[in-house]
């Protein structure tokens, strides 16, 4: 599994940042740089490309594109990081799918972790997800496509990523560049394996309901200090679900960003500051609804 590493390669303090369904590790460039700059000491920030995305290889059996495989891969990554330089503690930042993987790892007792998860950031994801949101995410999974230029690809991705909220052209291009790869015959295609859609196409509404019960059970076993982030207009993490999360399990603090859907990209100062504060600076966090979209 490919990953991007920032900061001191041998630092015993590690923060792992895991992306959403169709994204890749470069989504966290701005957050990683902000964390390294604000850290009072040596820090490693590790941002993997989940299998089938970015620079990581594709699976021969597409039914392996599921949380159990992803969690097993992350355990292998953590063990490898620990062999390279012992991990004293580590935190987890997970956007959407990355948050589900984080919940699976943080909520499963007696896993062979190098250290317990100290702090957990769940970005626009929780144990419950509406069937309508699953259908939307599934339908937005393209077949790869072909684009004449990176700008054409960025424009196409913008149409299905309105939930990300407003960004400057420079911010959007920075988010888009790692999302494409060149084709041998010229032009560009999306970076991920189109087969990641296969397991989603096999899901039924009953499967989602059964998985929800299991995810709540995992969530209730989380002992890490937890922060939940939500876009006010999100259809993936509904407000009622986010409120329920604050009343059980790790009893997290909740921050909601106005003008954002699924999911906050963590590239604007308004979104970066509370995450950096939670993970490193121990400052008082703003109350929910304090966030505002930035450009």
Number of C-alpha atoms within 10 A of each C-alpha: 17 16 18 17 17 16 18 15 16 16 16 17 19 26 24 21 27 30 26 20 18 22 23 27 24 24 24 24 18 18 24 26 13 17 24 19 14 14 16 10 10 15 23 24 27 24 24 25 24 31 22 22 25 26 20 18 15 20 14 9 10 16 15 17 21 14 15 13 15 20 19 13 15 21 17 15 17 21 17 13 19 18 11 11 14 17 21 13 15 22 22 28 25 22 29 23 24 27 26 25 24 30 28 22 25 24 22 14 13 9 12 12 18 18 15 18 21 16 20 28 27 24 29 28 30 26 21 21 18 15 18 12 15 19 15 13 16 18 12 14 18 15 14 15 10 16 19 13 14 21 14 14 22 20 14 12 17 15 9 13 14 13 20 20 21 15 16 11 11 10 14 18 17 17 21 21 16 18 25 21 16 16 13 7 6 11 16 21 20 27 21 28 21 18 21 25 21 16 14 18 12 9 14 13 13 10 11 16 15 11 15 17 13 14 19 18 17 20 24 16 18 23 18 20 17 24 23 25 28 29 31 23 19 22 21 25 27 20 16 9 15 23 15 13 22 16 11 14 19 18 19 21 21 20 25 26 24 18 18 23 22 24 27 26 22 20 22 19 15 16 21 18 19 22 23 20 15 19 22 15 15 10 12 9 16 13 11 15 14 12 22 15 18 17 13
